[in-house]
Amino acid sequence: MATPPVAGGPAMNPEGPTAVAPTPGTDMTGICFKDQLWLNTYPLDRNLVFDYFALSPFYDWTCNNEQLRMRSIHPLDLSHLSKMTGTEYMLYEVLEPHLFVIRKQKRDGPEKVTPMLTYYILDGSIYQAPQLCNVFAARISRSLYHISKAFTIAASKLEKIGYVDADEGAAVESKVAKETIDFKEVKRVDHILASLQRKLPPAPPPPPFPEGYVPPASADTEKAPEVQQSGEVQPPPVDPIIDQGPAKRMKI
């Protein structure tokens, strides 16, 4: 199978191969690869996407896919990859022509593979997907930063309690002047409420207990027989709300 010229592959000279590009590291999330010249020349589809991925620094030249390419076999042919062991790349998800997901995995048998890393090609740009632990660490670090900033702001606000600037003091004084109580108006309202209270009839006595009901023993019930024996007429009970008389206010 004819493939486009590969950049970054094994160094070649007239006498034959002399060196192999080093294996890419595991953490390459900080870089991005895009070859606009290749994209202008070849279509980016499921048949040529692996050739485009092989141009990037994410590609491991010691993988099984490269061995198939050297034998003029499609590098994503699963019938051949399943018979090999070692590192390989698989086209995991495709949404032509915008998104291609490639997974790097280690094959130990026809049905035994272990995922290692994931890469994705988004509109011609190749990225390495971050690992889940790194995502959690970044989110937690960001949350801690915002929480620490919130506590710092709250502490700065609390330090101002009890200290009033000149402008704020003037505003407070004007507000207090507006909210000054008129004691003459208070006395007039108390007089009106007292006259209305005197016009109201006394509160009716509470209803009797039903037959067979025995009220709980209390200090009042214990004194009740003594009052009945004395034969004195007791005044009606005083309602604590209606018959409490005019409100008592502190004189200034």
TORKOL-4160 file (C-alpha; in steps of 0.2 Angstrom, whole numbers, padded with zeros to 4 digits, m for minus):
252
<pt num="1" X="0000" Y="0000" Z="0000"/>
<pt num="2" X="0007" Y="0017" Z="m0005"/>
<pt num="3" X="0008" Y="0029" Z="0009"/>
<pt num="4" X="0013" Y="0048" Z="0009"/>
<pt num="5" X="0031" Y="0052" Z="0014"/>
<pt num="6" X="0033" Y="0050" Z="0032"/>
<pt num="7" X="0042" Y="0064" Z="0042"/>
<pt num="8" X="0050" Y="0060" Z="0058"/>
<pt num="9" X="0052" Y="0041" Z="0055"/>
<pt num="10" X="0068" Y="0031" Z="0054"/>
<pt num="11" X="0083" Y="0042" Z="0048"/>
<pt num="12" X="0089" Y="0035" Z="0031"/>
<pt num="13" X="0105" Y="0037" Z="0021"/>
<pt num="14" X="0111" Y="0028" Z="0005"/>
<pt num="15" X="0119" Y="0014" Z="0015"/>
<pt num="16" X="0102" Y="0010" Z="0024"/>
<pt num="17" X="0094" Y="0014" Z="0041"/>
<pt num="18" X="0105" Y="0021" Z="0054"/>
<pt num="19" X="0094" Y="0027" Z="0069"/>
<pt num="20" X="0076" Y="0025" Z="0075"/>
<pt num="21" X="0066" Y="0039" Z="0083"/>
<pt num="22" X="0065" Y="0038" Z="0102"/>
<pt num="23" X="0049" Y="0031" Z="0109"/>
<pt num="24" X="0037" Y="0045" Z="0114"/>
<pt num="25" X="0034" Y="0049" Z="0132"/>
<pt num="26" X="0018" Y="0045" Z="0141"/>
<pt num="27" X="0014" Y="0063" Z="0146"/>
<pt num="28" X="0013" Y="0073" Z="0130"/>
<pt num="29" X="m0004" Y="0082" Z="0134"/>
<pt num="30" X="0005" Y="0099" Z="0132"/>
<pt num="31" X="0008" Y="0098" Z="0114"/>
<pt num="32" X="m0002" Y="0098" Z="0098"/>
<pt num="33" X="0002" Y="0092" Z="0080"/>
<pt num="34" X="m0005" Y="0098" Z="0064"/>
<pt num="35" X="0002" Y="0096" Z="0046"/>
<pt num="36" X="m0008" Y="0108" Z="0035"/>
<pt num="37" X="0002" Y="0103" Z="0019"/>
<pt num="38" X="m0003" Y="0085" Z="0022"/>
<pt num="39" X="m0021" Y="0090" Z="0025"/>
<pt num="40" X="m0021" Y="0100" Z="0009"/>
<pt num="41" X="m0014" Y="0085" Z="m0001"/>
<pt num="42" X="m0024" Y="0070" Z="0006"/>
<pt num="43" X="m0041" Y="0068" Z="0012"/>
<pt num="44" X="m0043" Y="0064" Z="0031"/>
<pt num="45" X="m0053" Y="0048" Z="0032"/>
<pt num="46" X="m0053" Y="0031" Z="0040"/>
<pt num="47" X="m0041" Y="0024" Z="0027"/>
<pt num="48" X="m0028" Y="0038" Z="0028"/>
<pt num="49" X="m0030" Y="0044" Z="0046"/>
<pt num="50" X="m0017" Y="0032" Z="0052"/>
<pt num="51" X="m0004" Y="0038" Z="0040"/>
<pt num="52" X="m0007" Y="0056" Z="0046"/>
<pt num="53" X="m0006" Y="0050" Z="0064"/>
<pt num="54" X="0011" Y="0042" Z="0060"/>
<pt num="55" X="0018" Y="0059" Z="0056"/>
<pt num="56" X="0015" Y="0066" Z="0074"/>
<pt num="57" X="0027" Y="0064" Z="0088"/>
<pt num="58" X="0014" Y="0053" Z="0097"/>
<pt num="59" X="0018" Y="0039" Z="0085"/>
<pt num="60" X="0028" Y="0024" Z="0092"/>
<pt num="61" X="0039" Y="0017" Z="0078"/>
<pt num="62" X="0041" Y="0001" Z="0087"/>
<pt num="63" X="0023" Y="m0004" Z="0087"/>
<pt num="64" X="0015" Y="m0018" Z="0077"/>
<pt num="65" X="0006" Y="m0006" Z="0065"/>
<pt num="66" X="0023" Y="m0001" Z="0058"/>
<pt num="67" X="0028" Y="m0018" Z="0055"/>
<pt num="68" X="0012" Y="m0021" Z="0044"/>
<pt num="69" X="0016" Y="m0004" Z="0035"/>
<pt num="70" X="0033" Y="m0011" Z="0031"/>
<pt num="71" X="0025" Y="m0027" Z="0024"/>
<pt num="72" X="0013" Y="m0016" Z="0013"/>
<pt num="73" X="m0002" Y="m0021" Z="0024"/>
<pt num="74" X="m0015" Y="m0009" Z="0030"/>
<pt num="75" X="m0009" Y="m0004" Z="0048"/>
<pt num="76" X="m0026" Y="m0006" Z="0056"/>
<pt num="77" X="m0030" Y="m0023" Z="0049"/>
<pt num="78" X="m0037" Y="m0032" Z="0064"/>
<pt num="79" X="m0035" Y="m0049" Z="0056"/>
<pt num="80" X="m0016" Y="m0047" Z="0057"/>
<pt num="81" X="m0014" Y="m0037" Z="0073"/>
<pt num="82" X="m0024" Y="m0050" Z="0083"/>
<pt num="83" X="m0010" Y="m0063" Z="0078"/>
<pt num="84" X="0004" Y="m0052" Z="0085"/>
<pt num="85" X="0009" Y="m0046" Z="0103"/>
<pt num="86" X="0016" Y="m0030" Z="0109"/>
<pt num="87" X="0011" Y="m0012" Z="0107"/>
<pt num="88" X="m0002" Y="m0007" Z="0094"/>
<pt num="89" X="m0014" Y="0007" Z="0089"/>
<pt num="90" X="m0032" Y="0005" Z="0086"/>
<pt num="91" X="m0045" Y="0016" Z="0078"/>
<pt num="92" X="m0057" Y="0017" Z="0092"/>
<pt num="93" X="m0070" Y="0029" Z="0086"/>
<pt num="94" X="m0073" Y="0039" Z="0070"/>
<pt num="95" X="m0084" Y="0054" Z="0065"/>
<pt num="96" X="m0078" Y="0058" Z="0048"/>
<pt num="97" X="m0070" Y="0070" Z="0044"/>
<pt num="98" X="m0069" Y="0080" Z="0060"/>
<pt num="99" X="m0065" Y="0067" Z="0074"/>
<pt num="100" X="m0055" Y="0052" Z="0075"/>
<pt num="101" X="m0050" Y="0043" Z="0092"/>
<pt num="102" X="m0035" Y="0032" Z="0092"/>
<pt num="103" X="m0031" Y="0021" Z="0107"/>
<pt num="104" X="m0014" Y="0014" Z="0111"/>
<pt num="105" X="m0014" Y="m0003" Z="0119"/>
<pt num="106" X="m0004" Y="m0018" Z="0123"/>
<pt num="107" X="m0009" Y="m0034" Z="0116"/>
<pt num="108" X="m0005" Y="m0050" Z="0125"/>
<pt num="109" X="m0016" Y="m0062" Z="0115"/>
<pt num="110" X="m0030" Y="m0062" Z="0102"/>
<pt num="111" X="m0043" Y="m0057" Z="0115"/>
<pt num="112" X="m0032" Y="m0049" Z="0128"/>
<pt num="113" X="m0027" Y="m0031" Z="0127"/>
<pt num="114" X="m0023" Y="m0018" Z="0140"/>
<pt num="115" X="m0027" Y="0001" Z="0135"/>
<pt num="116" X="m0012" Y="0012" Z="0138"/>
<pt num="117" X="m0016" Y="0030" Z="0131"/>
<pt num="118" X="m0029" Y="0038" Z="0120"/>
<pt num="119" X="m0026" Y="0051" Z="0106"/>
<pt num="120" X="m0039" Y="0061" Z="0096"/>
<pt num="121" X="m0038" Y="0070" Z="0080"/>
<pt num="122" X="m0050" Y="0085" Z="0080"/>
<pt num="123" X="m0052" Y="0095" Z="0063"/>
<pt num="124" X="m0034" Y="0090" Z="0058"/>
<pt num="125" X="m0026" Y="0093" Z="0075"/>
<pt num="126" X="m0019" Y="0078" Z="0085"/>
<pt num="127" X="m0019" Y="0079" Z="0104"/>
<pt num="128" X="m0016" Y="0066" Z="0118"/>
<pt num="129" X="m0031" Y="0064" Z="0129"/>
<pt num="130" X="m0026" Y="0067" Z="0148"/>
<pt num="131" X="m0028" Y="0053" Z="0160"/>
<pt num="132" X="m0043" Y="0052" Z="0172"/>
<pt num="133" X="m0032" Y="0054" Z="0187"/>
<pt num="134" X="m0024" Y="0070" Z="0180"/>
<pt num="135" X="m0041" Y="0077" Z="0176"/>
<pt num="136" X="m0047" Y="0074" Z="0194"/>
<pt num="137" X="m0031" Y="0082" Z="0201"/>
<pt num="138" X="m0033" Y="0098" Z="0190"/>
<pt num="139" X="m0052" Y="0100" Z="0195"/>
<pt num="140" X="m0048" Y="0098" Z="0213"/>
<pt num="141" X="m0033" Y="0110" Z="0212"/>
<pt num="142" X="m0044" Y="0123" Z="0204"/>
<pt num="143" X="m0058" Y="0120" Z="0217"/>
<pt num="144" X="m0046" Y="0123" Z="0231"/>
<pt num="145" X="m0039" Y="0139" Z="0223"/>
<pt num="146" X="m0057" Y="0146" Z="0222"/>
<pt num="147" X="m0061" Y="0141" Z="0240"/>
<pt num="148" X="m0045" Y="0148" Z="0246"/>
<pt num="149" X="m0049" Y="0164" Z="0237"/>
<pt num="150" X="m0066" Y="0165" Z="0244"/>
<pt num="151" X="m0059" Y="0163" Z="0262"/>
<pt num="152" X="m0047" Y="0177" Z="0259"/>
<pt num="153" X="m0060" Y="0189" Z="0253"/>
<pt num="154" X="m0072" Y="0184" Z="0268"/>
<pt num="155" X="m0057" Y="0187" Z="0280"/>
<pt num="156" X="m0054" Y="0204" Z="0273"/>
<pt num="157" X="m0072" Y="0209" Z="0274"/>
<pt num="158" X="m0073" Y="0203" Z="0293"/>
<pt num="159" X="m0058" Y="0214" Z="0297"/>
<pt num="160" X="m0068" Y="0230" Z="0293"/>
<pt num="161" X="m0081" Y="0226" Z="0306"/>
<pt num="162" X="m0080" Y="0239" Z="0320"/>
<pt num="163" X="m0070" Y="0251" Z="0310"/>
<pt num="164" X="m0080" Y="0265" Z="0301"/>
<pt num="165" X="m0073" Y="0278" Z="0289"/>
<pt num="166" X="m0077" Y="0296" Z="0290"/>
<pt num="167" X="m0089" Y="0295" Z="0275"/>
<pt num="168" X="m0097" Y="0279" Z="0282"/>
<pt num="169" X="m0099" Y="0287" Z="0299"/>
<pt num="170" X="m0108" Y="0302" Z="0291"/>
<pt num="171" X="m0120" Y="0291" Z="0282"/>
<pt num="172" X="m0124" Y="0281" Z="0298"/>
<pt num="173" X="m0127" Y="0297" Z="0308"/>
<pt num="174" X="m0139" Y="0303" Z="0294"/>
<pt num="175" X="m0148" Y="0286" Z="0294"/>
<pt num="176" X="m0150" Y="0287" Z="0314"/>
<pt num="177" X="m0157" Y="0304" Z="0313"/>
<pt num="178" X="m0170" Y="0298" Z="0301"/>
<pt num="179" X="m0175" Y="0284" Z="0312"/>
<pt num="180" X="m0177" Y="0294" Z="0328"/>
<pt num="181" X="m0192" Y="0289" Z="0338"/>
<pt num="182" X="m0206" Y="0302" Z="0343"/>
<pt num="183" X="m0210" Y="0298" Z="0361"/>
<pt num="184" X="m0226" Y="0309" Z="0360"/>
<pt num="185" X="m0232" Y="0298" Z="0346"/>
<pt num="186" X="m0228" Y="0283" Z="0356"/>
<pt num="187" X="m0238" Y="0289" Z="0371"/>
<pt num="188" X="m0253" Y="0294" Z="0360"/>
<pt num="189" X="m0254" Y="0276" Z="0353"/>
<pt num="190" X="m0252" Y="0269" Z="0371"/>
<pt num="191" X="m0267" Y="0279" Z="0376"/>
<pt num="192" X="m0278" Y="0274" Z="0362"/>
<pt num="193" X="m0274" Y="0255" Z="0365"/>
<pt num="194" X="m0278" Y="0257" Z="0383"/>
<pt num="195" X="m0295" Y="0265" Z="0380"/>
<pt num="196" X="m0299" Y="0251" Z="0368"/>
<pt num="197" X="m0294" Y="0238" Z="0381"/>
<pt num="198" X="m0305" Y="0245" Z="0394"/>
<pt num="199" X="m0320" Y="0244" Z="0382"/>
<pt num="200" X="m0317" Y="0225" Z="0379"/>
<pt num="201" X="m0327" Y="0213" Z="0390"/>
<pt num="202" X="m0316" Y="0201" Z="0401"/>
<pt num="203" X="m0311" Y="0185" Z="0394"/>
<pt num="204" X="m0323" Y="0171" Z="0397"/>
<pt num="205" X="m0318" Y="0156" Z="0408"/>
<pt num="206" X="m0310" Y="0141" Z="0401"/>
<pt num="207" X="m0322" Y="0127" Z="0396"/>
<pt num="208" X="m0324" Y="0113" Z="0409"/>
<pt num="209" X="m0315" Y="0096" Z="0407"/>
<pt num="210" X="m0325" Y="0082" Z="0399"/>
<pt num="211" X="m0332" Y="0068" Z="0411"/>
<pt num="212" X="m0319" Y="0056" Z="0416"/>
<pt num="213" X="m0304" Y="0067" Z="0413"/>
<pt num="214" X="m0292" Y="0069" Z="0427"/>
<pt num="215" X="m0280" Y="0084" Z="0425"/>
<pt num="216" X="m0262" Y="0081" Z="0429"/>
<pt num="217" X="m0257" Y="0086" Z="0447"/>
<pt num="218" X="m0249" Y="0103" Z="0448"/>
<pt num="219" X="m0246" Y="0117" Z="0461"/>
<pt num="220" X="m0262" Y="0126" Z="0455"/>
<pt num="221" X="m0273" Y="0110" Z="0457"/>
<pt num="222" X="m0266" Y="0106" Z="0474"/>
<pt num="223" X="m0271" Y="0124" Z="0480"/>
<pt num="224" X="m0288" Y="0122" Z="0472"/>
<pt num="225" X="m0296" Y="0112" Z="0487"/>
<pt num="226" X="m0290" Y="0125" Z="0500"/>
<pt num="227" X="m0298" Y="0139" Z="0490"/>
<pt num="228" X="m0315" Y="0130" Z="0488"/>
<pt num="229" X="m0315" Y="0127" Z="0507"/>
<pt num="230" X="m0312" Y="0145" Z="0511"/>
<pt num="231" X="m0328" Y="0149" Z="0502"/>
<pt num="232" X="m0322" Y="0165" Z="0495"/>
<pt num="233" X="m0327" Y="0170" Z="0477"/>
<pt num="234" X="m0312" Y="0170" Z="0466"/>
<pt num="235" X="m0312" Y="0183" Z="0452"/>
<pt num="236" X="m0312" Y="0178" Z="0434"/>
<pt num="237" X="m0295" Y="0173" Z="0427"/>
<pt num="238" X="m0286" Y="0187" Z="0419"/>
<pt num="239" X="m0281" Y="0185" Z="0401"/>
<pt num="240" X="m0262" Y="0188" Z="0400"/>
<pt num="241" X="m0263" Y="0197" Z="0383"/>
<pt num="242" X="m0279" Y="0207" Z="0384"/>
<pt num="243" X="m0280" Y="0212" Z="0403"/>
<pt num="244" X="m0262" Y="0216" Z="0405"/>
<pt num="245" X="m0265" Y="0235" Z="0405"/>
<pt num="246" X="m0256" Y="0248" Z="0396"/>
<pt num="247" X="m0239" Y="0244" Z="0389"/>
<pt num="248" X="m0225" Y="0250" Z="0401"/>
<pt num="249" X="m0211" Y="0259" Z="0393"/>
<pt num="250" X="m0195" Y="0266" Z="0400"/>
<pt num="251" X="m0197" Y="0285" Z="0404"/>
<pt num="252" X="m0183" Y="0295" Z="0397"/>
